[in-house]
C-alpha cells in the first residue's frame, strides 16, 4: 500500500482507530510495505522506530494522549515523511559535506545526547519512600492543610460606572456609617443603595465569599470578618465600592492525610527530583572554565550585516571628529593672534 496524500492517510488512521478494516482496501497490485514500515512517500519511509524516536521527545505522561488523535498521527507521519524527503535531497546535493552543516549536525547530535543523558540520570535516581516522607511532612506542617471555613456575607455595591468616583465614595461612605450604627438595617441598605444587578435574586447574599472565585479585595475583606453581624471597611474592586456584613463564618477544617496524600507525594517527588537535577547540572556548570575574552567579545558583532557601523566604531568616529574640530579651532585661534 502507498499513501498518496494527507487526506488518504487521515482516512486510514481514522479507519484503523475505528477498526473499520474494509475502509483500508487499496490497490492490491502494489507490493505491501516492508515489515515495520508505517508509511512511504517519494522514496522515504517512516518506520515504527522513527515514530518511537519522535514519541520519546514527548513527556511520557502525555504520549498516550498525543497519539489518541487521528489528526496528530497524520501530522506526525506526514511531517516525518517530508523531513526524510528533504534530507534525502540534501544528501543528493552534497549539502552534508559543507563544514557548517556538519557542525550543525554535530550540535543536533550533542543536543540529543545531552537530553538522553539527563533522562538516563533521572531514571537512575534511587527514590526514597515518598509516602513516608509525605506523612512526616503532613504531621510537621498540618497548618498547611486546612480547608478554610466557608464565609457567607451580604454586601452593598455602589458602582462608579454611571456616576463620578467622588459621588460613589460619598454614597458608600453613607452606607458604611449607617451599617455600623444600625447593623440590623443592612437589608434595607441593600435594597436602597446596592447597584449589584443580581440583588433582586440573592438580596445581596454571597456564599463562599472568601473563595478564589471572588475578586481578591472582596475575598480578603470577607475572610477577615469573624463574628456574624461584623461590618467590613469600604472595599474597592473593579465593580465599584462594597460594604460587607458577615452572615456566617463556618469553622476551618483540618484535612486528613488521606485527602492530601496523592498530591503531596507527587509534589515531594517532583521537588526531590528537580533538586537533584539542578545539582547535577550545577556541578557540570561549576567546573573550571577557560574562555577567550577576545572571541567572546567578537560575538557581539560577528553576525551583523556587512557595512553595519558598530557602536564602538561610531564612538571612535565621533572622537576623531571631535579631535579634528578641536585641532582646527586651536589652529584658527593661533592664526587670529598673528
Beta strands, then each sheet from edge to edge (+ up, - down):
strand 1: 37-41
strand 2: 44-47
strand 3: 146-147
strand 4: 151-158
strand 5: 205-206
strand 6: 235-237
strand 7: 240-249
strand 8: 253-254
sheet 1: 1+ 2-
sheet 2: 3+ 8-
sheet 3: 5+ 4- 7+ 6-
end
